[in-house]
Amino acid sequence: MQNSAWNPIRQSCRVLPRVFSKTDAHSTLFLRHKSTAGPSPKDELNWVEYFEIRRKRRQWQTVFTIPCAMVGLIGGSLYFGSLQTDPMKPIMGIDPMMFYGGCTLLCMGGGFVIGPSIGSSMWRVMNRNTIAKIDARDRRFYDHIAKNRVEASLQSATNPIPDYYGEKVGSLRQYKQWLRDQSKYRRKAMLTEE
């Protein structure tokens, strides 16, 4: 009885190796084509959508920066305000109240620095379904930036490269302006070298 229940499974297990062992040219080509197919045009974001999504991501980062800085400030003040101190014993040569005040401000700075990372993580959680498209477009955008920016060796302390990482680019118009600025800087740097 138990043997008859397992019979269809055994038969399918015998057939599977034969299905995958086909070596005719058509099936191999078909499998190779399926495994290396790139994203279809409808799956990719266009540049306008990409820059809009990028702007929203930056807004999320900015929105999370202020609350995280406030949490750092409040947490630091609660912790350092509750410590017992002797005003006659300096800490590293500094008055204890000044030292703890500085540490509280450092906690606020830590929250300010961590805030954009938390905002970006929350944004990624909320936009889970489009992350692959956005990451692909991010790679293409940063490849464009790396290819078209001025070499870092051409800058000087008095004349830095404008927007080296392309952080201020928020639209196609701004990208074209960034390209013009890079070209202008490249020409100016080459003229001063000669």
C-alpha contacts under 8 A as a table, 3 or more apart, distances in Angstrom:
res1	aa1	res2	aa2	distance
1	M	4	S	5.45
1	M	5	A	6.78
2	Q	5	A	5.34
2	Q	6	W	6.63
3	N	6	W	5.38
3	N	7	N	6.19
4	S	7	N	5.00
4	S	8	P	7.93
5	A	8	P	7.17
6	W	9	I	5.39
6	W	10	R	6.23
7	N	10	R	5.15
7	N	11	Q	6.22
8	P	11	Q	5.06
8	P	12	S	6.21
9	I	12	S	5.17
9	I	13	C	6.16
10	R	13	C	5.07
10	R	14	R	6.29
11	Q	14	R	5.13
11	Q	15	V	6.37
12	S	15	V	5.04
12	S	16	L	6.21
13	C	16	L	5.39
13	C	17	P	7.44
14	R	17	P	6.50
14	R	18	R	7.57
15	V	18	R	5.43
15	V	19	V	6.43
16	L	19	V	5.11
16	L	20	F	6.42
17	P	20	F	5.34
17	P	21	S	6.01
18	R	21	S	5.11
18	R	22	K	6.77
19	V	22	K	6.10
22	K	27	S	7.12
23	T	27	S	6.81
23	T	28	T	6.34
24	D	27	S	5.80
24	D	28	T	6.47
25	A	28	T	5.25
25	A	29	L	6.01
26	H	29	L	5.18
26	H	30	F	6.03
27	S	30	F	4.95
27	S	31	L	6.08
28	T	31	L	5.18
28	T	32	R	6.09
29	L	32	R	5.07
29	L	33	H	5.99
30	F	33	H	5.08
30	F	34	K	6.19
31	L	34	K	5.15
31	L	35	S	6.20
32	R	35	S	5.18
32	R	36	T	6.35
33	H	36	T	5.49
33	H	37	A	6.00
34	K	37	A	5.52
39	P	43	D	6.10
39	P	44	E	6.95
40	S	43	D	5.36
40	S	44	E	6.92
41	P	44	E	5.43
42	K	45	L	7.75
43	D	133	K	7.13
44	E	133	K	5.94
44	E	137	R	7.73
45	L	49	E	6.13
45	L	50	Y	6.05
45	L	133	K	6.47
45	L	134	I	7.35
45	L	137	R	7.05
46	N	49	E	5.51
46	N	50	Y	6.17
47	W	50	Y	4.90
47	W	51	F	6.13
47	W	172	L	7.32
48	V	51	F	5.34
48	V	52	E	6.30
48	V	171	S	6.88
48	V	172	L	7.23
49	E	52	E	5.09
49	E	53	I	6.15
50	Y	53	I	5.14
50	Y	54	R	6.04
50	Y	134	I	6.98
50	Y	137	R	7.13
51	F	54	R	4.88
51	F	55	R	6.10
51	F	170	G	5.61
51	F	171	S	5.71
52	E	55	R	5.11
52	E	56	K	6.38
52	E	170	G	7.75
52	E	171	S	7.98
53	I	56	K	5.09
53	I	57	R	6.20
54	R	57	R	5.05
54	R	58	R	6.27
54	R	170	G	7.58
55	R	58	R	5.13
55	R	59	Q	6.29
55	R	170	G	6.81
56	K	59	Q	4.95
56	K	60	W	6.32
57	R	60	W	5.12
57	R	61	Q	6.37
57	R	120	S	6.56
57	R	123	W	6.40
58	R	61	Q	5.00
58	R	62	T	6.22
58	R	120	S	7.83
59	Q	62	T	5.04
59	Q	63	V	6.03
60	W	63	V	5.10
60	W	64	F	6.25
60	W	116	P	7.71
60	W	119	G	5.25
60	W	120	S	6.61
60	W	123	W	6.49
61	Q	64	F	5.37
61	Q	65	T	6.27
61	Q	115	G	6.76
61	Q	116	P	4.17
61	Q	117	S	6.96
61	Q	118	I	7.34
61	Q	119	G	4.31
61	Q	120	S	5.59
62	T	65	T	5.14
62	T	66	I	7.19
62	T	115	G	7.74
62	T	116	P	6.33
62	T	119	G	7.44
63	V	66	I	6.30
63	V	67	P	7.55
63	V	119	G	7.26
64	F	67	P	5.72
64	F	68	C	6.20
64	F	115	G	5.16
64	F	116	P	6.17
64	F	118	I	6.86
64	F	119	G	5.08
65	T	68	C	5.34
65	T	69	A	6.15
65	T	111	G	7.27
65	T	112	F	5.36
65	T	113	V	7.43
65	T	114	I	7.38
65	T	115	G	4.00
65	T	116	P	5.53
65	T	119	G	7.42
66	I	69	A	5.13
66	I	70	M	6.22
66	I	112	F	6.73
66	I	115	G	7.27
67	P	70	M	4.98
67	P	71	V	6.10
67	P	115	G	7.64
68	C	71	V	5.01
68	C	72	G	6.17
68	C	108	M	7.90
68	C	111	G	4.68
68	C	112	F	6.01
68	C	114	I	7.19
68	C	115	G	5.20
69	A	72	G	5.04
69	A	73	L	6.17
69	A	107	C	7.90
69	A	108	M	4.82
69	A	109	G	6.47
69	A	110	G	7.16
69	A	111	G	4.13
69	A	112	F	4.41
69	A	113	V	7.94
69	A	115	G	7.09
70	M	73	L	4.96
70	M	74	I	6.04
70	M	108	M	6.50
70	M	111	G	7.29
71	V	74	I	5.18
71	V	75	G	5.79
71	V	108	M	7.32
71	V	111	G	6.85
72	G	75	G	5.12
72	G	76	G	5.83
72	G	104	T	7.79
72	G	107	C	4.88
72	G	108	M	4.26
72	G	109	G	7.39
72	G	110	G	6.77
72	G	111	G	4.94
72	G	112	F	7.88
73	L	76	G	5.19
73	L	77	S	6.03
73	L	104	T	6.04
73	L	105	L	6.50
73	L	107	C	5.89
73	L	108	M	4.32
73	L	111	G	7.81
74	I	77	S	5.13
74	I	78	L	6.03
74	I	108	M	7.97
75	G	78	L	5.16
75	G	79	Y	6.12
75	G	107	C	7.61
76	G	79	Y	5.18
76	G	80	F	5.87
76	G	81	G	7.90
76	G	103	C	7.19
76	G	104	T	4.54
76	G	105	L	7.61
76	G	107	C	5.55
76	G	108	M	7.29
77	S	80	F	5.31
77	S	81	G	5.34
77	S	101	G	7.81
77	S	104	T	5.56
78	L	81	G	5.22
78	L	82	S	6.17
79	Y	82	S	5.46
79	Y	83	L	6.85
80	F	83	L	5.45
80	F	100	Y	5.79
80	F	101	G	7.82
80	F	103	C	7.74
80	F	104	T	6.92
81	G	100	Y	7.72
85	T	96	P	6.88
86	D	89	K	5.60
86	D	96	P	7.61
87	P	90	P	6.99
87	P	95	D	6.91
87	P	96	P	6.26
87	P	97	M	7.73
89	K	95	D	7.64
89	K	96	P	7.47
90	P	93	G	5.14
90	P	94	I	5.13
90	P	95	D	4.97
90	P	96	P	5.69
91	I	94	I	5.25
91	I	95	D	6.44
91	I	96	P	5.74
91	I	99	F	7.00
94	I	98	M	6.78
94	I	99	F	6.15
95	D	98	M	5.34
95	D	99	F	6.17
96	P	99	F	4.96
96	P	100	Y	6.04
97	M	100	Y	5.20
97	M	101	G	5.99
98	M	101	G	4.99
98	M	102	G	6.12
99	F	102	G	5.12
99	F	103	C	6.24
100	Y	103	C	4.91
100	Y	104	T	6.09
101	G	104	T	5.04
101	G	105	L	6.35
102	G	105	L	5.09
102	G	106	L	6.21
103	C	106	L	4.89
103	C	107	C	6.27
104	T	107	C	5.07
104	T	108	M	6.43
105	L	108	M	4.97
105	L	109	G	6.18
106	L	109	G	4.87
106	L	110	G	6.10
107	C	110	G	4.99
107	C	111	G	6.34
108	M	111	G	5.11
108	M	112	F	6.20
109	G	112	F	4.87
109	G	113	V	6.18
110	G	113	V	5.10
110	G	114	I	6.09
111	G	114	I	5.09
111	G	115	G	5.81
112	F	115	G	5.35
112	F	116	P	7.69
113	V	116	P	6.73
113	V	117	S	7.86
114	I	117	S	5.46
114	I	118	I	6.42
115	G	118	I	5.19
115	G	119	G	6.10
116	P	119	G	4.90
116	P	120	S	5.98
117	S	120	S	5.08
117	S	121	S	6.13
118	I	121	S	5.04
118	I	122	M	6.12
119	G	122	M	5.12
119	G	123	W	6.05
120	S	123	W	5.00
120	S	124	R	6.18
121	S	124	R	5.08
121	S	125	V	6.31
122	M	125	V	5.04
122	M	126	M	6.22
123	W	126	M	5.11
123	W	127	N	6.13
124	R	127	N	5.14
124	R	128	R	5.77
124	R	131	I	6.87
125	V	128	R	5.33
127	N	130	T	5.90
127	N	131	I	6.50
128	R	131	I	5.47
129	N	132	A	7.63
130	T	133	K	5.43
130	T	134	I	6.22
131	I	134	I	5.06
131	I	135	D	5.95
132	A	135	D	5.19
132	A	136	A	6.17
133	K	136	A	5.19
133	K	137	R	6.25
134	I	137	R	5.11
134	I	138	D	5.95
135	D	138	D	4.88
135	D	139	R	6.20
136	A	139	R	5.24
136	A	140	R	6.43
137	R	140	R	5.02
137	R	141	F	6.03
138	D	141	F	5.04
138	D	142	Y	6.08
139	R	142	Y	5.27
139	R	143	D	6.04
140	R	143	D	5.05
140	R	144	H	6.25
141	F	144	H	5.10
141	F	145	I	6.28
142	Y	145	I	4.85
142	Y	146	A	6.01
143	D	146	A	5.11
143	D	147	K	6.02
144	H	147	K	5.17
144	H	148	N	6.12
145	I	148	N	5.35
145	I	149	R	5.84
145	I	165	Y	6.93
145	I	166	G	6.49
146	A	149	R	5.67
146	A	165	Y	7.85
148	N	179	L	7.06
148	N	182	Q	7.53
149	R	164	Y	6.64
149	R	179	L	7.69
149	R	182	Q	5.95
150	V	154	L	7.29
150	V	161	I	7.27
150	V	164	Y	7.63
150	V	182	Q	6.00
150	V	183	S	7.68
150	V	185	Y	7.49
150	V	186	R	6.03
151	E	154	L	5.80
151	E	155	Q	7.79
152	A	155	Q	5.76
152	A	161	I	7.52
154	L	186	R	7.80
154	L	189	A	6.23
155	Q	159	N	6.08
155	Q	160	P	5.19
155	Q	161	I	5.87
155	Q	189	A	7.55
156	S	159	N	5.03
156	S	160	P	5.71
157	A	160	P	6.12
161	I	164	Y	5.81
161	I	182	Q	7.78
161	I	185	Y	7.18
162	P	181	D	7.22
162	P	182	Q	7.23
162	P	185	Y	7.98
163	D	166	G	5.30
163	D	167	E	6.57
163	D	168	K	6.87
163	D	178	W	7.84
164	Y	167	E	7.92
166	G	169	V	5.52
166	G	178	W	7.46
168	K	174	Q	7.94
169	V	172	L	7.90
169	V	174	Q	5.34
169	V	175	Y	5.49
169	V	178	W	7.21
170	G	174	Q	6.19
170	G	175	Y	7.32
171	S	174	Q	5.17
171	S	175	Y	6.18
172	L	175	Y	4.92
172	L	176	K	6.23
173	R	176	K	5.20
173	R	177	Q	6.26
174	Q	177	Q	4.91
174	Q	178	W	6.02
175	Y	178	W	4.89
175	Y	179	L	6.23
176	K	179	L	5.03
176	K	180	R	6.31
177	Q	180	R	5.02
177	Q	181	D	6.16
178	W	181	D	5.05
178	W	182	Q	6.15
179	L	182	Q	5.14
179	L	183	S	6.16
180	R	183	S	5.08
180	R	184	K	6.06
181	D	184	K	5.06
181	D	185	Y	6.08
182	Q	185	Y	5.11
182	Q	186	R	6.05
183	S	186	R	5.03
183	S	187	R	6.21
184	K	187	R	5.24
184	K	188	K	6.17
185	Y	188	K	5.06
185	Y	189	A	5.98
186	R	189	A	5.15
186	R	190	M	6.09
187	R	190	M	5.18
187	R	191	L	6.19
188	K	191	L	5.19
188	K	192	T	6.39
189	A	192	T	5.31
189	A	193	E	6.36
190	M	193	E	5.17
190	M	194	E	6.47
191	L	194	E	5.37
